[in-house]
């Protein structure tokens, strides 16, 4: 049986092939929200295109999707995300729904470790590295694509609908998942972000950061000193240090190029068809000192999430889960434990 393998193409980090019982035909890959396969030459009967990849050392990050032979055929591209799974030490008498936790821009799954550990005493929990972050595969970003990543990854572990919690970019991803696949989201928790334009700004992370010159060897102290001239905000700088490979041959561990390319879309919120809504229980948690949920957002929040409630954590900023971890976890636990009406 013939095995698929990437064909050489220096223009693309990602690869795709067309598999035929008798021969291979090349495919050209161009990325946006979908993966486009443009077959070389005329359409050939009997071809089965498959998308797969090996990105930045990550093996088999793509779900293999067969499509009908056609020129410029569109197929959806998803990646399986890196997951930190935690659960109760012993099974509970009553099976409780799983909980998914999604970090913000330039974060990673372990950033939500405090609340995950609290929730894991009673629930099976999955903290995920979103694409281009942590140890997950790299690729083009959009909220549609990231929501599909989460859905596919969760399905790899369980068929049950989940409670989904997301902070900032992760909150927008969680909202998109609930709006596109409401049957998969039992309850929705959105931390300090609205379904609107907002989040990090280019003032926080300079646009040419991906061109940063690294020395031959780097430790954490040196990484902080390297970033200090370009990222004066200490909290942001420490977050970016965690996204570096330190030691010999240091560099960025994340898909920084892809993130920077997608930054306008990440800051924005996509236009959705009229009538789109998630009718499940929804909790927005706002940091009192954060600007990312404002009164002007309430109408859009109500239209998309008719049953939402809003909690404000006093004295907390955008990283509400880090600024007030105990209060944040308490609010989340109370919402998770609330019985359906």
N, C-alpha and C positions, 0 to 999 in steps of 0.2 A: 504494500500500500504506500502510495506516495505521500510524504510528509510535507506540510507547508513550511516555507522558510522565507525570510525577507530577501527581496531582490535589491541589489545595490542602487542607491539613488541619493546622491550627496545633498540634494536640496531639502530632503525631509528627514526629520528625526524619527518619524513613524513610517511603518512599512505596510503594504498590503499586497496580496498575491491573488491570482485567479488560478484555481485548481481544476485541471482537466484530467481525465483518465490517461490521456496520451502525452500531454505536454503542459507546461506552465505558460501563461501569458501575463505580461506585466500590467500593472495598474498604476495610474498616477493618483496620488493622494493630495487632496486639498481640504483643509479643515475650516469649519465654521461651527455652527450648532450641530451639523451633521457631518459625517464622513462621506465624501463624494468619491466614487470610483469611476474613473474615465478609462475605458478600455482602449488599448492601442489598436488601431486598424478597425476593420469592420466587425460588427457583432457576429459572434460565433455561437452556434447552437450547442447546448449541452454544457456550457461553462457554468461553474458554480463559484461566484466570488466569495471570498472569506476575508474578513478583516481580523488581524491579530497584530500583536506587537511585542517588542522587548525594549522598554524605555529606561534609559539611565540605570541599567543593571537590574530593573524589576522584571521578573519573568511572568509571562502570560497575563498581562494586566487587562486585556480586552476579552469581553465575552465574544465568542465566535458566532457570527450571525450570517447564515446563508441567505442569499437573495436571488431573485430570478435574473437570468442574463439580460442585460440591457446596457446601452450606452448611458454614461452619466447617471447611473442608478444611485439613489440615496439610501443609506442605511444608518440607523442610529448607532452611535458609538458610546459605550459605557466602560468604566473601569471598575475593578474590584478594589475597594479601599482597604488600607491597613486599619485594623481594629484592635482596641484594648477591651477585652471582655472581662467583666466581673459579675459575680452572682453570689447568692446566699451560700454560706458554708454548708447548710443542710436544707433540703427541700422544705418549703412551707406547706401547710395543710391545703391552702387554696392557691391554685396557680394564678399568679399575677402577671399582667402584661409586661413584655420587654420594654426597655427604655433606651432610646438612641440619643446620644449627646454629640453636638456638632460645634466645633470651635469657630472663632472668628478669623479674619484675615491675618496672615502671617503667624497664626497660632498652630496648635497641634492638639491631638486628642488628650494628652496628659494634662493640658491646661485646665480641664474640667474635672481633674482627679478628686478634689475634695467632695464635690457634690456627687460624683459617681460613686465614691466609696460609701457615702451615706445611703444612696438609693440602692446600692448593691446588697445591702443587708436584707432586703426583702424582694428585690427584682433582679432579673437577668438584665444586665446593662451592656451597651455597646458604644464606646466612645470611638469615633472614627476620625482618621486623618483625611480631610477633604483633598481632592486632587491637587497636585502641585505642592502639597504641604506634608510635613512629617515624613513618613515612610511610604506614602501612597504614590502611585504612578503619576507621571507628568503628562499634560496634554492641554489642548485649548479649553478655555473656561467660559461657561455661561451658567446662569442659575438653572436653566432647563437641564443642562448636562449634569451639573452637580446633584440635582435632585434625583436624576435617573441613577447616578452612581450609588447614592444612598439606598435607593429602592432595591437595586440589584444586589448590593452588598448585604442588606438586611435579609433578603430572600435566600442568600447563601447560608444563613444561620437559622432562620425560622420562617414559618409561613404565617405566624400570628401578626395581627396589626399591632403597632407599637405606639407608645407615648414618645413624642419627638421633641427634644429640647435643643434649641440652637441660639448661639450668641452672635450678634452682629452679622457678618457674612453667613455664618452658620444659621442664624435666625432667618435670613432671607431664603437660604436653601431649604430650611424646614418649612417655611410658608409655601414655597413653590411645590414641595413634595405634597403637602396637604391639599393644595389647590388642584394639582394634577392627579393625585391618587388618594382621594379622601378615604377610601375604604382601607387604606394601609395605615392611616394615622388615627389612633384612638383618641388622643388628646394632643394639643399643640402648646408648647411653651416657647415664647420668643423673648430673648433677653436683649434689651436696650437697642432695638432697631425697629423702624416702621417700614411698611411696604411703600417706600418712597425713596427718592434720591437721598443718599447720606451714608456716612461711614468714614473711613480713613480719607484723608486728602493727600494730594501730592506734596503738601508742605511737611507731612509726617515722614514720608519716605521719598527721597529724591529720585527723579525718573531715571537717572543714569547710574543707579546703585548697582545694576547688574554688571557694569563695567569696572567695578572696584578692583584695584590691583592688590592681589594677595602676596604676602611674603612666602618664602619656601616653607616656613614652619610657623605655627600660631597656636597660642594657648588662650584661655578665656580672658585673661587680663589683657593680652595683646589684642584680642578681637574687640574688646571694649574700646581700647585706645584707637584702633583703626577706624571704628565707626563714629567716634565722638565728633570729629570735625563735620561729618555729613548728617548725623542724626543727633542733635543736641538733647532731644527729649529722652531722659534716662529710661523710662518705662518702655518706650518703643525700641530704644537701642538694645536693651536687655532681651527683648523679645526677638530681635533680629539676630542676636548672638546665638540663640538656641537654634537658629536655622542655618548655621554654618557647620561645615566639617572642619574640626580642629586637628591639631597635630601636624604631621607631615602632609604636604600637598593640600593645604586648606582650600576651601572654596564654598560656594553655596550648595547646601544640601537640598534645597527646595527648587521647584521650577520657577525661579524668579523671572526669567524671560517671559514665560507664558502668563505669569501673574501680572507683570507690568503691561503687557499687551492688552490684557482683559480688564485693566483697572477702571476705565470709564464705565464698562458694563457692570462691574462689581459695585461701583458707587451708585449706579442707577437702579431702577426697578423696571422690569419689562412691562410693556402694555399687554393687557390680558383681554380676552373676549368679554363683551358685555354679559353680565349675569354670572360670571365666575365667582364662586364662593365656596368656603369650607364651613360647614354647619356644625362641626364638632366643637367641644369645649376648648376654648383658647385663652391663654393667659399671656399678657404682655407684662414684662418686668422692666421698669424704667429706673435708671440711676438718677437720683435727684439732680445731680450736678452735670448730667450729660445732655447734650443738645439734640440727640438723635430720635427722640419721640416728643413731638410738640402737639399742641392743641390743633394745629392745622392738619395733622395727620389723622385725626380721629374719624373723620368722615370716610376716608379710604379704608381705615381699619374696620369700621363697622360694615361697610359694603362687602368687603372680602371675608370678614370673620364676624358674622352677625352676633355671635354669642360670646364675644371676647370680654374679659375683665382686665383691668389695669391695676397693677400694684407698683408703688413707688418706694424705693429703698433710700431712706434719708442719708445724706452725707456721702453717697456713693457716686462715682463717675461712670464712664462708659464700661469699664471692666468691673461691673457690679458684682460678679461672682468672686473677684479677687479683693475688691475693696471692702465687702461685707459678706464674707463667705458663710458665716453661721446664719445670718438673716436670709440670705439668698436661698440657702439649702432648706430653711424652714418654710419659706413661701412655696418652693417647689414641692416639698414633701406634702404639705397640706393640700395643694392642688391635685397632686397625683392620687392622694388618698380619698378625695371627694367622690362620693357615690354619684352615678349618673342620675339626672332628674327623672 
